[in-house]
Amino acid sequence: MRVHVSSQAAGVSTNQNGGYYKSGCSVSLVKKLRITDIYTSLQSDEGNKVTYRMLAKHAKCSRGFAGKIIKEIEEYGGVVDPSLKKKNCQTGIGSRCLTGDNIHIILRLRQENPARSLRDYQACLCAETGKVVSKATISALFIKGLPHKASMRKASVSPCNKFRPENIIRYQEFLECVTDTHPFRWKSCDEKLLKNSELYNTLVRPDPLTGVVPTNQAVPDYRNTYTIRGMCSLDPSQAPFVHELSTDVTNSELFGFFIEDCIAHEYLKRNDILFLDNASWHKGANLLEEYLWNFPSPADGAPLNILIAWLPVASPELNPIELLWNTLMSRLKAIRSNGLIVFQADAATKYAIEIMDSFTHDDVAKSFAKQGYIQY
C-alpha cells in the first residue's frame, strides 16, 4: 500500500526546479555525491563548462546550492562532507566575525568611555580595522562573550568637586575625629523627603479587549510631601533610631528644635560625635557647632562638648543614616507591591512611622558596618 504524505505536512518545500528541501536542515553527503555524478555526466555529454543553472535544472536543486557544489568541486576536487565542515567551524560569540584583536579594541574603547553607544563601537572599530559588524554582535559580546555580563547599567554620579584638595583634607579630618572615639558616642543625623505618591503603584495593565487604561484612585492628600528628621545611635542603652515628621520644609530653626529635643531627652549626650553633611540649615549661620559645644547639660549644667564631624562635600556614602533611609523606602515599596495599602489619609506617614519604630540596633549596626566604621 502506497501512502502519500503532503510536502506541507512534512515541513518540506519545493524549489524552482521541482526538488524538495527542508529549511534549517543541511544536505547529506549522499545527496551531494549524487549531484556530483550529475555534474560529471553533464560535463562529459556537453563537452563545455557546466553552469550552475544547468546543474540545478538536472539535479532539481536550487541554483545557490548548485553553485556551492561547483565551487567545492573546482576548489577541492570533490564535495566536502557537511559533518566535517561543521566540526572545523569556529564557535562562540562573534567567533565568525570578531578576531582577538577586534575584541581587544572593543575592550579598549569601553575602557576609554564606558558610556559609549553600540553605534560608536561600530564606527570606531570600522575606522581602526575596516571591520564592519552589527550592533547585535557587539551587544552579544558584552552580554555573553566575556567572563562577566557587561550590559548597560545605571552608574553612580560623582560631582567633580568631590575630589578637590580641600575636600580630601576635610575627609582626613573627619576620619581623625571619628576613629579616636568610641562607637557608642557616634550619632548620625539627616533629613529625608517622603511623598504620599510613593505608596501608590502607577503601573496598571490595560484592558486587553478594549485597550482602555484604568485610573488609579487615591486619597486627596496623594501629592503631599513630608520631611523626616532622624538620628541613629549604636549605644544599646538608647533607642536605635529617633525621628520627627512634619509637613514643613526643613530650615535652621526647625533643625535646631530637633537637636534641642534630642538633648532634652538625653539622646545627644556629653562628648558625643554628631555626623552631619554640609546642608545650609545644618550650619545655622555657623552657630550650631558653637551651640552644641557650649550647650549646658540638663543634668548638671556643665557644657556638653558635643563635636560635629562635618562630612566631606558630596559624600552621602559616609553617613550611615542614608542606608536606613534606603531601608525605609524599600520596606515602603514592599508594602506597596504586596497590595497592603489602605486608602486613607496620611497613609505614607502612618506606614513610615511604623517602619522607623521597628528599626533595631542590628539595622543601625549594619549601616555603620557597611560604611566601614565597624565590623559586624
Secondary structure by P-SEA (a helix, b strand, c coil): cbbbbbccccccccccccccccccccccaaaaaaaaaaaaaaaaaacccccaaaaaaaacccaaaaaaaaaaaaaccccccaaaaaaacccccccccccaaaaaaaaaaaaacccccaaaaaaaaaacccccccaaaaaaaacccccccccccbbbbbbcccccaaaaaaaaaaaaaccccccccbbbbbbbbbbccccccccccccccccbbbbbbbcccccbbbbbbbcccccccccccccccccccccaaaaaaaaaaaaaacccccbbbbbbccccccccccaaaaaaaaccccccccccbbbbbcccccccccccaaaaaaaaaaaaaaaaaacccccccaaaaaaaaaaaaaccaaaaaaaaaaaccccc
